[in-house]
Amino acid sequence: MADKIAHTAEGVPEDAMRRLAELKPGAPGSIFTSDLSVNEFLLVKEAGFRPLGLVLGSSIYHVGLQVARWGKSQELDVLSQAMYHARELAMTRMEAEADALGADGIVGVRLEVEFKEFGSDVAEFIAIGTAVKDDGTGQHGDVTWRNNKNQPFTSDLSGQDFWTLIRAGYAPLGMVMGSCVYHIAHQRFGAMMGNIGKNVELEQFTQALYDARELAMARMQAEAEALHAEGIVGVQLRNHSHTWGSHTTEFFALGTAVRPLRPDHRIERPTMVLSLD
């Protein structure tokens, strides 16, 4: 019989915790791991943070079934909840790994979904990023980097955008997201025939897609408000049909909630650079 894999309370495998313990951040001779590019690594260091290690969270999730009416546009709330909860589990486990390293935050976070061959309704949700910590040089003053939930901040911004954000006097609070799985009604045969050869808006489809995106955006905004954010930067609005067919789509909104570090948060004027090539 196969050995049972041990997990912590947050669902992080004990093997992962041992890997993180071997990194020994700050100890003489210790190493770090990171998926940042060379340029991103250098800019994160310039922003006053040192990488601690690569952290990740994973959740293999069975996505349930919900039947929609052929001619009605509607949210499939069972699927919306499943897609959100699975991502939340992955994010929480990534944050637990960062917490074990004593990190102030996680930068360059990627959030991915992959449906598996061993089941069309089984998907792996992965969150991965680089845990970082204030380098202690005092360039930021007396700043608390953790958010109001006492969690390390998370950000999907590139190293370049992270550096710019910090230099402008803002800090990331956390990645915020909203999900909406929506069934888009099929067009009736008579309406399809009546539109042949015409330039005409398909109002039924327009309204369905509009509603679905608005629901995803509203849920993302609600998460930012819970973090007491001033705003959300780097927002992405994605849509994927996954394995559900052409008339069922997930609309997913994702961004980084931010707050000002100081009242002036002066933005430096850009410097013009002329290439000699």
C-alpha positions as a Markdown table, in Angstrom:
| # | Residue | x | y | z |
|---|---|---|---|---|
| 1 | Met | 0.0 | 0.0 | 0.0 |
| 2 | Ala | 1.4 | 3.4 | -0.9 |
| 3 | Asp | 2.4 | 5.8 | 1.9 |
| 4 | Lys | 0.0 | 8.6 | 2.6 |
| 5 | Ile | 1.5 | 12.0 | 1.7 |
| 6 | Ala | 1.6 | 14.2 | 4.8 |
| 7 | His | 0.3 | 17.8 | 4.7 |
| 8 | Thr | 0.2 | 20.7 | 7.0 |
| 9 | Ala | -3.0 | 22.4 | 8.2 |
| 10 | Glu | -3.0 | 24.7 | 5.1 |
| 11 | Gly | -2.7 | 21.7 | 2.8 |
| 12 | Val | 1.0 | 22.2 | 2.0 |
| 13 | Pro | 2.9 | 18.9 | 1.7 |
| 14 | Glu | 5.5 | 18.4 | 4.4 |
| 15 | Asp | 8.1 | 17.7 | 1.6 |
| 16 | Ala | 7.5 | 21.3 | 0.5 |
| 17 | Met | 8.1 | 22.6 | 4.0 |
| 18 | Arg | 11.3 | 20.7 | 4.2 |
| 19 | Arg | 12.4 | 22.2 | 0.9 |
| 20 | Leu | 11.7 | 25.7 | 2.1 |
| 21 | Ala | 13.5 | 25.0 | 5.4 |
| 22 | Glu | 16.7 | 24.0 | 3.5 |
| 23 | Leu | 16.8 | 27.4 | 1.8 |
| 24 | Lys | 17.5 | 29.1 | 5.2 |
| 25 | Pro | 16.9 | 32.7 | 4.1 |
| 26 | Gly | 19.5 | 35.1 | 5.4 |
| 27 | Ala | 21.9 | 32.4 | 6.7 |
| 28 | Pro | 25.5 | 32.4 | 5.5 |
| 29 | Gly | 25.9 | 30.3 | 2.4 |
| 30 | Ser | 22.1 | 30.1 | 1.8 |
| 31 | Ile | 20.7 | 30.2 | -1.7 |
| 32 | Phe | 17.4 | 31.4 | -3.1 |
| 33 | Thr | 15.3 | 30.2 | -6.0 |
| 34 | Ser | 13.3 | 32.4 | -8.3 |
| 35 | Asp | 11.4 | 32.4 | -11.6 |
| 36 | Leu | 12.2 | 36.1 | -12.1 |
| 37 | Ser | 14.2 | 37.0 | -15.2 |
| 38 | Val | 17.6 | 38.6 | -14.7 |
| 39 | Asn | 16.2 | 42.1 | -15.3 |
| 40 | Glu | 13.3 | 41.5 | -13.0 |
| 41 | Phe | 15.6 | 40.1 | -10.3 |
| 42 | Leu | 17.9 | 43.2 | -10.4 |
| 43 | Leu | 14.9 | 45.6 | -10.4 |
| 44 | Val | 13.3 | 43.8 | -7.4 |
| 45 | Lys | 16.7 | 44.1 | -5.6 |
| 46 | Glu | 16.9 | 47.8 | -6.6 |
| 47 | Ala | 13.4 | 48.3 | -5.2 |
| 48 | Gly | 14.8 | 47.2 | -1.8 |
| 49 | Phe | 13.7 | 43.6 | -1.6 |
| 50 | Arg | 15.7 | 40.4 | -1.6 |
| 51 | Pro | 14.3 | 37.1 | -3.1 |
| 52 | Leu | 13.9 | 34.3 | -0.6 |
| 53 | Gly | 12.6 | 31.4 | -2.7 |
| 54 | Leu | 10.2 | 30.1 | -5.2 |
| 55 | Val | 6.8 | 29.3 | -3.6 |
| 56 | Leu | 3.8 | 27.6 | -5.1 |
| 57 | Gly | 0.4 | 26.2 | -4.3 |
| 58 | Ser | -1.6 | 23.6 | -6.1 |
| 59 | Ser | -5.1 | 22.2 | -6.0 |
| 60 | Ile | -6.5 | 19.3 | -8.1 |
| 61 | Tyr | -10.2 | 20.0 | -8.3 |
| 62 | His | -13.2 | 18.1 | -9.6 |
| 63 | Val | -15.5 | 20.7 | -11.2 |
| 64 | Gly | -19.1 | 19.8 | -10.7 |
| 65 | Leu | -22.0 | 19.7 | -13.2 |
| 66 | Gln | -24.7 | 22.2 | -13.8 |
| 67 | Val | -27.3 | 22.0 | -16.6 |
| 68 | Ala | -28.4 | 25.2 | -18.3 |
| 69 | Arg | -31.5 | 25.8 | -20.4 |
| 70 | Trp | -30.7 | 25.8 | -24.2 |
| 71 | Gly | -32.4 | 29.1 | -24.9 |
| 72 | Lys | -31.6 | 31.1 | -21.6 |
| 73 | Ser | -28.5 | 33.1 | -20.8 |
| 74 | Gln | -27.6 | 32.6 | -17.1 |
| 75 | Glu | -24.7 | 32.3 | -14.7 |
| 76 | Leu | -23.8 | 28.8 | -13.7 |
| 77 | Asp | -23.1 | 29.5 | -10.1 |
| 78 | Val | -22.0 | 26.0 | -9.2 |
| 79 | Leu | -19.2 | 26.2 | -11.7 |
| 80 | Ser | -18.4 | 29.9 | -10.8 |
| 81 | Gln | -17.9 | 28.8 | -7.2 |
| 82 | Ala | -15.8 | 25.8 | -8.1 |
| 83 | Met | -13.4 | 27.8 | -10.3 |
| 84 | Tyr | -13.0 | 30.5 | -7.6 |
| 85 | His | -12.6 | 28.1 | -4.7 |
| 86 | Ala | -9.9 | 26.0 | -6.5 |
| 87 | Arg | -7.9 | 29.1 | -7.3 |
| 88 | Glu | -8.3 | 30.3 | -3.7 |
| 89 | Leu | -6.9 | 27.0 | -2.4 |
| 90 | Ala | -3.8 | 27.3 | -4.6 |
| 91 | Met | -3.2 | 30.9 | -3.6 |
| 92 | Thr | -3.6 | 30.2 | 0.1 |
| 93 | Arg | -1.1 | 27.4 | -0.1 |
| 94 | Met | 1.4 | 29.6 | -2.0 |
| 95 | Glu | 1.0 | 32.2 | 0.7 |
| 96 | Ala | 1.5 | 29.6 | 3.4 |
| 97 | Glu | 4.9 | 28.7 | 1.8 |
| 98 | Ala | 5.9 | 32.3 | 1.7 |
| 99 | Asp | 4.9 | 32.7 | 5.4 |
| 100 | Ala | 7.1 | 29.8 | 6.2 |
| 101 | Leu | 10.0 | 31.7 | 4.7 |
| 102 | Gly | 9.2 | 34.8 | 6.7 |
| 103 | Ala | 8.4 | 36.7 | 3.5 |
| 104 | Asp | 6.9 | 40.1 | 3.2 |
| 105 | Gly | 5.3 | 39.4 | -0.1 |
| 106 | Ile | 5.3 | 37.4 | -3.4 |
| 107 | Val | 6.0 | 39.0 | -6.7 |
| 108 | Gly | 5.6 | 37.8 | -10.3 |
| 109 | Val | 2.7 | 35.5 | -9.4 |
| 110 | Arg | 1.3 | 33.3 | -12.2 |
| 111 | Leu | -2.1 | 31.7 | -11.8 |
| 112 | Glu | -2.7 | 28.9 | -14.2 |
| 113 | Val | -5.5 | 26.3 | -14.9 |
| 114 | Glu | -4.9 | 23.0 | -16.7 |
| 115 | Phe | -7.7 | 20.4 | -17.3 |
| 116 | Lys | -6.2 | 16.9 | -17.1 |
| 117 | Glu | -6.4 | 14.0 | -19.5 |
| 118 | Phe | -7.7 | 11.6 | -16.7 |
| 119 | Gly | -11.0 | 13.5 | -16.5 |
| 120 | Ser | -12.6 | 16.3 | -18.5 |
| 121 | Asp | -14.0 | 17.7 | -15.3 |
| 122 | Val | -10.7 | 17.5 | -13.3 |
| 123 | Ala | -8.4 | 20.4 | -13.4 |
| 124 | Glu | -5.1 | 21.5 | -11.7 |
| 125 | Phe | -5.0 | 25.0 | -10.4 |
| 126 | Ile | -1.5 | 26.3 | -9.8 |
| 127 | Ala | -0.2 | 29.5 | -8.2 |
| 128 | Ile | 3.6 | 30.2 | -8.4 |
| 129 | Gly | 5.8 | 33.2 | -7.6 |
| 130 | Thr | 8.9 | 34.5 | -5.9 |
| 131 | Ala | 8.8 | 35.2 | -2.1 |
| 132 | Val | 10.6 | 38.4 | -1.2 |
| 133 | Lys | 11.5 | 40.3 | 2.0 |
| 134 | Asp | 12.5 | 43.9 | 2.7 |
| 135 | Asp | 16.3 | 44.0 | 2.6 |
| 136 | Gly | 16.4 | 46.0 | 5.8 |
| 137 | Thr | 18.5 | 48.9 | 4.5 |
| 138 | Gly | 15.9 | 51.4 | 5.7 |
| 139 | Gln | 15.2 | 52.9 | 2.3 |
| 140 | His | 11.4 | 52.4 | 2.8 |
| 141 | Gly | 11.3 | 53.8 | 6.3 |
| 142 | Asp | 9.0 | 52.1 | 8.9 |
| 143 | Val | 6.7 | 50.3 | 6.5 |
| 144 | Thr | 4.5 | 47.3 | 7.2 |
| 145 | Trp | 4.3 | 45.3 | 4.0 |
| 146 | Arg | 1.7 | 42.7 | 5.1 |
| 147 | Asn | -1.9 | 43.5 | 4.3 |
| 148 | Asn | -4.8 | 44.0 | 6.8 |
| 149 | Lys | -5.3 | 40.2 | 7.0 |
| 150 | Asn | -1.6 | 39.8 | 8.1 |
| 151 | Gln | -0.8 | 37.9 | 5.0 |
| 152 | Pro | 2.2 | 38.5 | 2.7 |
| 153 | Phe | 1.3 | 40.7 | -0.2 |
| 154 | Thr | 0.8 | 39.0 | -3.6 |
| 155 | Ser | 1.3 | 40.7 | -7.0 |
| 156 | Asp | 1.2 | 39.5 | -10.6 |
| 157 | Leu | 3.1 | 42.6 | -11.7 |
| 158 | Ser | 6.4 | 42.1 | -13.6 |
| 159 | Gly | 9.6 | 43.0 | -11.9 |
| 160 | Gln | 9.8 | 46.2 | -13.9 |
| 161 | Asp | 6.2 | 47.3 | -12.9 |
| 162 | Phe | 6.8 | 46.3 | -9.3 |
| 163 | Trp | 9.9 | 48.6 | -9.2 |
| 164 | Thr | 8.0 | 51.4 | -10.7 |
| 165 | Leu | 5.1 | 51.0 | -8.2 |
| 166 | Ile | 7.4 | 51.1 | -5.2 |
| 167 | Arg | 9.4 | 54.0 | -6.6 |
| 168 | Ala | 6.1 | 56.0 | -7.1 |
| 169 | Gly | 5.2 | 55.4 | -3.4 |
| 170 | Tyr | 2.7 | 52.6 | -3.7 |
| 171 | Ala | 2.6 | 49.1 | -2.2 |
| 172 | Pro | 0.8 | 46.0 | -3.4 |
| 173 | Leu | -1.7 | 44.6 | -1.0 |
| 174 | Gly | -2.7 | 41.4 | -2.8 |
| 175 | Met | -3.9 | 39.8 | -6.0 |
| 176 | Val | -7.7 | 40.2 | -6.3 |
| 177 | Met | -9.9 | 38.2 | -8.6 |
| 178 | Gly | -13.4 | 37.5 | -9.7 |
| 179 | Ser | -14.9 | 34.6 | -11.6 |
| 180 | Cys | -18.1 | 34.1 | -13.5 |
| 181 | Val | -19.0 | 31.0 | -15.5 |
| 182 | Tyr | -21.9 | 31.9 | -17.9 |
| 183 | His | -24.1 | 30.0 | -20.3 |
| 184 | Ile | -24.9 | 32.0 | -23.4 |
| 185 | Ala | -28.2 | 31.1 | -24.9 |
| 186 | His | -28.4 | 29.6 | -28.4 |
| 187 | Gln | -30.0 | 31.7 | -31.0 |
| 188 | Arg | -33.4 | 30.5 | -32.3 |
| 189 | Phe | -33.6 | 29.2 | -35.8 |
| 190 | Gly | -36.0 | 31.9 | -37.0 |
| 191 | Ala | -33.7 | 34.7 | -35.7 |
| 192 | Met | -30.7 | 33.1 | -37.4 |
| 193 | Met | -32.5 | 32.9 | -40.7 |
| 194 | Gly | -33.7 | 36.5 | -40.4 |
| 195 | Asn | -30.2 | 37.8 | -39.9 |
| 196 | Ile | -28.7 | 36.2 | -43.0 |
| 197 | Gly | -27.1 | 38.8 | -45.2 |
| 198 | Lys | -27.6 | 41.6 | -42.6 |
| 199 | Asn | -25.3 | 43.7 | -40.5 |
| 200 | Val | -27.1 | 43.6 | -37.2 |
| 201 | Glu | -26.1 | 43.5 | -33.5 |
| 202 | Leu | -26.9 | 40.2 | -31.8 |
| 203 | Glu | -28.3 | 41.8 | -28.6 |
| 204 | Gln | -28.9 | 38.5 | -26.9 |
| 205 | Phe | -25.2 | 37.6 | -27.1 |
| 206 | Thr | -24.0 | 41.2 | -26.3 |
| 207 | Gln | -26.0 | 41.3 | -23.1 |
| 208 | Ala | -24.9 | 37.9 | -21.9 |
| 209 | Leu | -21.2 | 38.6 | -22.4 |
| 210 | Tyr | -21.6 | 42.1 | -20.9 |
| 211 | Asp | -23.4 | 40.7 | -17.8 |
| 212 | Ala | -20.8 | 38.0 | -17.3 |
| 213 | Arg | -17.8 | 40.4 | -17.5 |
| 214 | Glu | -19.5 | 42.9 | -15.1 |
| 215 | Leu | -20.1 | 40.1 | -12.5 |
| 216 | Ala | -16.4 | 39.1 | -12.7 |
| 217 | Met | -15.3 | 42.7 | -12.4 |
| 218 | Ala | -17.6 | 43.4 | -9.5 |
| 219 | Arg | -16.3 | 40.4 | -7.5 |
| 220 | Met | -12.7 | 41.5 | -8.1 |
| 221 | Gln | -13.5 | 45.0 | -6.9 |
| 222 | Ala | -15.2 | 43.6 | -3.7 |
| 223 | Glu | -12.0 | 41.8 | -2.8 |
| 224 | Ala | -10.0 | 45.0 | -3.2 |
| 225 | Glu | -12.4 | 46.9 | -1.0 |
| 226 | Ala | -12.0 | 44.1 | 1.7 |
| 227 | Leu | -8.2 | 44.9 | 1.6 |
| 228 | His | -8.9 | 48.6 | 2.0 |
| 229 | Ala | -7.1 | 49.2 | -1.3 |
| 230 | Glu | -7.0 | 52.6 | -3.1 |
| 231 | Gly | -7.2 | 50.9 | -6.5 |
| 232 | Ile | -6.4 | 47.9 | -8.7 |
| 233 | Val | -3.6 | 48.0 | -11.3 |
| 234 | Gly | -2.6 | 45.6 | -14.1 |
| 235 | Val | -6.2 | 44.3 | -14.5 |
| 236 | Gln | -6.6 | 41.4 | -16.9 |
| 237 | Leu | -10.0 | 40.2 | -18.1 |
| 238 | Arg | -9.7 | 36.7 | -19.6 |
| 239 | Asn | -12.3 | 34.3 | -21.0 |
| 240 | His | -12.0 | 30.6 | -21.5 |
| 241 | Ser | -14.4 | 27.9 | -22.5 |
| 242 | His | -12.2 | 25.2 | -21.0 |
| 243 | Thr | -14.0 | 21.9 | -21.7 |
| 244 | Trp | -17.6 | 23.2 | -21.6 |
| 245 | Gly | -18.3 | 23.9 | -25.3 |
| 246 | Ser | -18.8 | 27.0 | -27.2 |
| 247 | His | -21.8 | 28.4 | -25.3 |
| 248 | Thr | -20.4 | 28.2 | -21.8 |
| 249 | Thr | -17.5 | 30.4 | -20.9 |
| 250 | Glu | -15.6 | 31.5 | -17.8 |
| 251 | Phe | -14.9 | 35.2 | -17.4 |
| 252 | Phe | -12.0 | 35.8 | -15.0 |
| 253 | Ala | -10.9 | 39.2 | -13.7 |
| 254 | Leu | -7.5 | 39.5 | -12.1 |
| 255 | Gly | -5.4 | 42.4 | -10.8 |
| 256 | Thr | -3.1 | 43.7 | -8.0 |
| 257 | Ala | -4.8 | 45.9 | -5.3 |
| 258 | Val | -2.5 | 48.7 | -4.1 |
| 259 | Arg | -2.3 | 51.4 | -1.4 |
| 260 | Pro | -0.1 | 54.5 | -1.1 |
| 261 | Leu | 3.0 | 54.3 | 1.1 |
| 262 | Arg | 3.2 | 58.0 | 1.7 |
| 263 | Pro | 1.0 | 61.0 | 1.1 |
| 264 | Asp | 3.1 | 62.5 | -1.6 |
| 265 | His | 3.6 | 59.4 | -3.7 |
| 266 | Arg | 5.4 | 61.5 | -6.3 |
| 267 | Ile | 5.9 | 59.9 | -9.7 |
| 268 | Glu | 9.3 | 60.6 | -11.2 |
| 269 | Arg | 9.4 | 62.1 | -14.7 |
| 270 | Pro | 10.4 | 59.6 | -17.3 |
| 271 | Thr | 13.9 | 60.0 | -18.8 |
| 272 | Met | 14.2 | 60.1 | -22.6 |
| 273 | Val | 16.7 | 57.6 | -24.0 |
| 274 | Leu | 17.8 | 57.8 | -27.7 |
| 275 | Ser | 19.2 | 54.7 | -29.2 |
| 276 | Leu | 22.5 | 55.1 | -31.2 |
| 277 | Asp | 21.6 | 52.1 | -33.4 |
